Amino acid sequence: MVKCRAFEKGKWNYRHGKIKKGISDMAKCNHCGKATTFGHNRSFSQRATNRAFKPNLQKVSVMEKGRLVKKTLCAKCIKTLGKSAA
């Protein structure tokens, strides 16, 4: 039997990684916090199947305090930041 060390305090396991709750920072907009939400697909017979609504996230370089910083932003925030810069 192979022991799994993922549950030991402070240990890394390359197969399972650290256990975290919630949504990771990569799946969230760094500006507005928009993230994946869940809902249902509805068929003609009104049967509900689970689905995910994912935001349009893109990696963008943004000037912040005179430095270029890479951020993950949704398309709406990229558009808004472009308007405020002009």
C-alpha positions in Angstrom: 0.0 0.0 0.0 1.3 3.4 -1.0 1.1 6.2 1.6 -0.3 9.6 0.4 1.5 12.5 2.0 -0.9 15.2 0.7 -2.7 15.3 4.0 0.4 15.7 6.2 0.7 19.2 7.7 2.8 21.5 5.4 4.0 18.8 3.0 3.9 19.0 -0.8 2.8 16.0 -2.9 3.5 16.4 -6.6 0.6 14.2 -7.5 -2.1 16.0 -5.5 -0.5 19.4 -4.5 -1.5 21.5 -1.6 -5.2 21.4 -0.7 -6.9 24.7 -1.0 -10.6 25.7 -0.8 -12.2 28.2 -3.1 -11.3 29.6 -6.5 -7.7 30.1 -7.5 -6.4 33.5 -8.4 -5.8 32.5 -12.0 -9.5 31.8 -12.5 -10.5 35.3 -11.3 -10.3 38.8 -12.7 -7.7 40.8 -10.7 -9.7 44.0 -11.1 -13.4 43.2 -10.5 -13.2 39.7 -9.0 -15.4 38.1 -11.7 -15.1 34.3 -11.6 -16.8 31.1 -12.8 -20.4 30.8 -11.7 -22.6 27.7 -12.0 -26.1 27.2 -13.3 -28.2 24.8 -15.4 -28.7 24.0 -19.1 -32.4 23.7 -19.7 -33.7 21.3 -22.4 -37.0 21.5 -24.1 -38.4 19.1 -21.5 -37.1 21.5 -18.8 -34.6 18.9 -17.5 -31.7 20.7 -15.8 -28.0 19.7 -16.3 -25.2 21.5 -14.6 -23.0 23.9 -16.5 -20.4 26.6 -15.8 -20.4 30.2 -16.9 -16.8 31.2 -17.4 -15.6 34.8 -17.8 -13.5 35.9 -20.7 -10.2 36.1 -18.9 -7.0 37.3 -20.6 -3.5 37.9 -19.4 -2.5 41.6 -20.0 0.4 43.8 -19.2 -0.7 46.9 -17.3 1.2 50.0 -16.2 0.9 50.3 -12.4 3.0 52.9 -10.5 5.4 53.3 -13.4 6.0 49.5 -13.8 4.6 46.9 -16.2 2.7 44.3 -14.3 1.1 41.1 -15.7 -2.5 40.7 -14.6 -5.4 38.4 -15.4 -8.4 40.6 -16.4 -11.8 40.0 -17.9 -12.6 41.6 -21.3 -14.9 44.2 -19.7 -12.2 45.4 -17.4 -9.7 45.6 -20.3 -12.2 47.7 -22.3 -12.8 50.0 -19.3 -9.1 50.5 -18.5 -8.5 51.3 -22.2 -11.2 54.0 -22.1 -9.9 55.6 -18.8 -6.3 55.7 -20.2 -7.4 57.6 -23.4 
